[in-house]
Amino acid sequence: MRNRIVHLGIGALLVLGYFAGLPGFLWTPGSGLAIAPVMVTGDAETPPALPPQTGQHAAWVTADDGITLLWARGDGLYAARWAPGEAAWSPPEPWLDAGLAGEGWLDGGFVPQRLADDSLAIHFIQPGPFPALARLERGGDGHWRRHRAGQVLPLPGGEPTLRAPGLPLRDGGLWMTVQVGDRESLYAVSADGRLQGRQFLSAPGEQISLLAESEAELLALLAPAQPGLARWRASADLGHRWTLAAPLQALAEVAPVPLAAVRLDARDWGLVRSDPSGQLFWHRSRDGGQQWLAPQALVRSSVACLQQQPPALHGGRDGLLHLVYPQHDGTREGDCRLHYLPFRVDGRVLNRESNHE
């Protein structure tokens, strides 16, 4: 009996020590949000077509002189780049592989982040019995270095997944969406890569998309677990307190696919949503979500493909919107490839058809 008590005591100390080494998961407001520049709505150059690509977890990275599309294919991270004035996208090329990050490093998705010195960081889930958040950072010498931010869950197990885009902070930190099972939560990472906090905003099955309205104001768009109305919540103090969730009636019925949102200007918002048939629509509100213009049909996909790869939307400073969405291109179920669709803020589509590989 005495030995059993001793063993239980040792086990309790180990558990306490284990939890003492984890972040407190208490949400702190942070330093303020980094707000993207206002989009210019004048005439802009029409981007060239981009051939469909095999892969998933597509995400955009912006630089002053162009945009880069990143996506995962197996254990490799691929990239294609375009800048105004160029006649074509750069040929897709492998950017990073498992050599530095380890096998399976892209299974849990990734979130790119442009740092203050214009270098790039890639956040990902380091797989294993204790999944951890990690990041690869490319220094001025061109070499990539890996940093471990902290364990994603307080207990072992689970298969967490990151979903781009992240929401950058003014001090170089980042907020990102992490899904475990049927729950999504918001994680905070400091500028030096430490996991600082976690908070839950959605009901089980709902999927979160964040929109930054100002340095302190946030909008959380919640896609439903089943076809139905989306919901929204707002915060005026950097996510410390949120309004109660309310239905987003203007979008009509929404498929269980994350919404892709973009801030065009102060109180001028746009988002892409899928209806239950897989049709993608562009919605715009110019008064902070009180009224919405008539939705513009963009392109048809399938809900099965969209659940594998949610639409990825980027608002360029030149007034163009760049959308990546999946399309079923093969004969087998699940043969979904990434397609590119540029359009203007009024919903007018450019280069509707992509060239095939």
Helices and strands as residue ranges (DSSP letters): H 2-20, E 53-54, E 56-63, E 66-73, E 76-82, E 93-96, H 98-101, E 110-114, E 120-126, E 132-138, E 144-151, E 161-168, E 174-180, E 183-189, E 195-200, E 207-212, E 218-223, E 231-235, E 246-247, G 249-251, E 260-265, E 268-274, E 279-285, E 296-300, H 303-308, E 312-315, E 320-328, E 336-344
